[in-house]
């Protein structure tokens, strides 16, 4: 029998995610598991520098990179603030949704993780790094002629995960 000691809960901070979090809390309570709450801030894909250099020229590319470095330095303060805001939002999300649980609940939040980049890769990497035994995430059900339609994130997580994935449909 497989033990579930740690559950990775993935949130986009929507009402659907709040509903799914209640399932994660219930499962954590039943299994005596901790919950890792995560949010991925989707980043933009970087272009291949070599290909870009061929199109705009190396000198112009270098000038653009220098300008980007300066802007990145200036933006770091903003990024740090953005990260702090997201951290606070996730903590509030967990508190508000968790209040629907009984007071004697023994569920512990093991960590709150915020990553940037590709969503699917962030979820899979966090699951491995945090040693989670399963993934719980909301699944906005869309149907095409009575067949469920999975979005790119859901398909990617289902395809790449070696751990069980619980997809929670929206509350009816």
N, C-alpha and C positions, 0 to 999 in steps of 0.2 A: 504494500500500500504506500502511496506517495504522500509525503508530509508537505504541508503548506505552512511554512514558517514566516514567509515574507511575501507580501502582495505589492506589485507595482500598479499604482493607480495613475492613469494618464488623464489629464484634464485640459480642456480648452476654456475653462471657466464659464461654460454655458449652462443653461438650465438642464440640458440633457446630461451634462457631466455631473451636475449636482445629484441628479437621480441615480446615475451610475455609482457615484461615491457611496450612496446609501447601501448599495449591494456590496461594495468593497468592505464597508464597515461591518455589515452583517456577516460576511464570510470571515473576516479577520476575527470577529468575536467568536464565531463557532470553532475556528481552527486554532484560536489563541495566537494568531499571527500579527506581525507588525505590518504597517502600511508605509510604503514609500510613495509620496505624492510628487508627480512630476508634470512639468509644462515645458514644451519646446517652443521657443521663439524661432519661427522659420526664417532662415537667412537666405540671402540671394546666392545663387551659384556663381562661382568665380569663373571667368573666362580663361582659357588657355593662353598664357602670356606669349608663347611663341607664335601662335596663330594671330593673336592680336597685334603683335609687333610687325608682322608681315603686312597687315592691313593699314596700320597708321604710322609705321616707322618707329625704329628703336628710340630715337631722340625724343619724339613726342610721347612715347610710352613711358620713358624714364621721367619726363617732366610731369606727366599725369600721376605716376607713382609717388613722386616727391610731394606733390600737392595733396594726394590722398593720405600720405603719412602725417602731414601737418593737420589735415582735417580730422584724421583718426585720433591724434593726440587731443585735439579740442573736444572731440566727441566722447572720449573715454569718460570724462566726468559725467556727461549725459547718460552714457551706457550704464555706468555704475548706479546712477540714480534710477534708471529704468529697471535695472535688476532688483534694486531695493523695493521699488514700487510693486514689481511682480511678486517678490517674496512676501510682502505684506498682503497682497491680494490673495495669494495661495493660503496663507495662514488664516485670513478671514474666511475664505471659502470653506476650509476644513472645520473651523469653529462653528460657523453658521449651520452647515449641513450636519455636522456631528451633534448638534444640540437636539436633533430629532431622535437620537439614540437614547436608550435608558441611561440614567445616571450611574448605574453600577457597571457600565461598560468598561472593559479592561483593555480596549484597543489602544495601541500606542502608535504614534506616527514616528517611524524610525528616521525619516529624513524628508526634507522638501528639496527637490532637485529642479533647477531651472537650467536648461541648456539652449544653445543657439545652433541653428544649422538645419540639416535635413531631418524632418520629423521622424520618419521610420527608423533611420540609423540612430537617432538620439534615443528613441524608445528601446531598441534592441540593445544598444550599448549600455544604457542605464540598467536594464534588466540584468545584464551580465555583471556589471561592476558592483551593483548593490546586492547581488546574489539572491534575486527574487525567484520565487517558485511559480508564479503565475502573473498574468497581466489582466487588469480590468480596465475597460474603456467604454465610453458611450459610443453608440452606433446610430446615427440618424438614419432611420429606415427610409429608403426611397424605393419605390417599386416601379418596374416597367412590366406591364402585362402580368401582374401577380408574381413576378420574380424579384427577389430582393436585389438591389443594386449596391455594391460596395464601392466606397470611394477609394482613392489611391492610397491613403494612409492605412485604412483598414486592410486592404488587399496586401499591402507591403508588410504589415505586421504579421498577418496570418501566414504569409509566405516565408518570412525570415525567422520567425520565432520558433525556438525549440521548446518553449514553455507553453502550457495551456493559456489560451486567450479567451476571456469572457467578454462578449459584446453585449452591452445592455441597451435595448431599444428605448426610445423615448417613452415617458409615462403617458398613458392614454387618458 
